[in-house]
């Protein structure tokens, strides 16, 4: 009888987790860098925000809840957000678990062809050859207008508050 109760409890818990996963879907796409650039530049939104994220970076983990709040509370939807991460493809499940745990639904892009070294340099220079990749770090972003011109680029010398203040201008 005790075993039947334990098995029943285990099956109920598994079904509950499965149901939660079916309700909450993460939005992670595996993409080549060139594909991502095309996707950003083909977007017809007024603003396109390329945000560099790493789930293990304290700065990314610090700013992302505020970005998430802006994203979820936006009413105008005049922007498209591209969260670019250097997570490995094989660690996609870890990222999904992280997003599920925190309730993040933003679109994430894992690059298939990321370099072992020079992630920022290659990624930033590919999507924005006029940007200064040397000053950027995780939790920085680039905002493009509808003509794919750079409106603003953040750097690691700016505070979280400065980043959020800039984002508020474009995410409304």
C-alpha positions in Angstrom: 0.0 0.0 0.0 2.8 2.4 0.9 4.5 1.7 -2.5 1.3 2.3 -4.3 1.0 5.7 -2.6 4.6 6.6 -3.5 4.2 5.6 -7.1 0.9 7.5 -7.3 2.5 10.6 -5.8 5.5 10.4 -8.2 3.3 10.1 -11.3 1.1 13.0 -10.1 4.2 15.2 -9.7 5.6 14.2 -13.1 2.2 15.0 -14.8 2.1 18.4 -13.0 5.6 19.3 -14.2 4.7 18.2 -17.8 1.5 20.3 -17.7 3.5 23.4 -16.5 6.0 22.9 -19.3 3.2 22.7 -21.9 1.7 26.0 -20.6 5.0 27.9 -20.3 7.0 27.7 -23.5 10.4 29.2 -23.8 11.5 30.9 -27.0 15.0 29.6 -27.8 16.2 29.4 -31.4 19.4 28.0 -32.7 20.7 30.1 -35.5 23.8 30.9 -37.5 25.3 34.4 -36.9 24.5 35.5 -40.5 20.9 34.3 -40.1 20.5 36.3 -37.0 21.9 39.4 -38.6 19.3 38.9 -41.5 16.5 38.4 -39.0 17.5 41.6 -37.1 17.8 43.7 -40.3 14.6 42.3 -41.9 12.5 43.2 -38.9 10.1 46.0 -39.8 9.8 47.2 -36.2 10.7 50.8 -35.4 13.4 49.6 -32.9 15.4 46.5 -32.9 17.3 45.7 -29.7 20.2 43.2 -29.7 20.9 42.3 -26.1 24.0 40.2 -25.1 23.1 37.7 -22.3 24.9 35.1 -20.3 23.0 33.2 -17.7 26.1 32.8 -15.5 27.2 36.4 -15.7 26.2 38.5 -12.6 25.7 41.6 -14.6 23.3 39.8 -17.0 21.4 38.2 -14.1 21.2 41.6 -12.4 19.7 43.6 -15.3 17.6 40.9 -16.9 14.6 41.0 -14.5 14.3 44.7 -15.2 14.4 44.1 -19.0 11.9 41.3 -18.5 9.5 43.7 -16.7 9.9 46.3 -19.5 9.3 43.6 -22.1 6.2 42.2 -20.5 4.7 45.6 -19.6 5.2 47.1 -23.0 2.1 48.2 -24.7 3.2 49.7 -28.0 5.1 46.7 -29.3 7.1 48.9 -31.6 10.3 47.0 -31.0 11.7 43.6 -31.5 14.1 42.1 -28.9 16.9 39.8 -29.8 18.6 38.2 -26.8 21.9 36.8 -28.0 23.7 34.2 -25.8 26.9 32.3 -26.1 25.4 29.3 -24.4 26.5 26.0 -26.0 23.9 24.2 -28.0 24.3 21.1 -25.8 23.4 23.3 -22.8 20.1 24.5 -24.3 18.1 22.5 -21.7 20.0 24.4 -18.9 19.0 27.7 -20.5 15.4 26.5 -20.9 15.3 25.5 -17.2 16.7 28.9 -16.2 14.1 30.8 -18.3 11.3 28.6 -17.0 12.4 29.1 -13.4 12.3 32.9 -13.8 9.3 33.0 -16.1 11.2 34.7 -18.9 9.5 34.5 -22.4 11.8 36.8 -24.4 13.2 35.4 -27.7 16.7 33.9 -27.1 19.1 33.1 -29.9 21.9 30.6 -29.4 24.5 31.0 -32.1 25.5 27.8 -33.8 28.7 29.1 -35.2 30.0 31.1 -32.3 33.8 31.2 -32.0 35.6 29.6 -29.1 37.4 33.0 -28.5 36.3 36.4 -29.6 32.5 35.9 -29.1 31.9 39.7 -28.7 34.2 40.7 -31.5 32.8 38.4 -34.1 29.2 38.8 -33.0 29.2 42.6 -32.6 31.2 43.3 -35.7 29.0 41.0 -37.7 25.7 42.8 -36.8 27.2 46.2 -36.3 30.5 47.1 -37.9 30.4 50.7 -36.6 30.1 49.5 -32.9 32.9 49.4 -30.4 32.9 45.8 -29.4 35.9 46.3 -27.0 33.7 48.4 -24.7 30.9 45.9 -24.6 30.2 43.0 -22.2 27.4 40.8 -21.2 24.3 42.8 -20.4 25.1 45.4 -23.1 22.9 46.1 -26.1 22.6 47.8 -29.4 19.5 49.6 -30.5 18.8 49.9 -34.3 16.1 52.0 -36.0 13.9 50.7 -38.8 16.6 51.6 -41.3 19.1 49.5 -39.4 21.1 52.5 -38.2 22.6 52.3 -34.7 20.8 54.6 -32.3 22.7 53.7 -29.2 25.2 51.2 -28.0 25.9 50.6 -24.3 29.1 49.6 -22.7 30.3 48.0 -19.5 31.2 51.3 -17.9 27.5 52.3 -17.7 25.4 51.4 -14.7 22.4 49.2 -14.7 20.3 52.2 -14.1 21.7 53.9 -17.2 21.0 50.8 -19.2 17.4 50.6 -18.0 16.9 54.4 -18.6 18.1 53.9 -22.2 15.9 50.9 -22.7 12.8 52.7 -21.5 13.1 55.1 -24.4 12.6 52.3 -26.9 10.5 49.7 -25.0 7.1 51.3 -24.3 
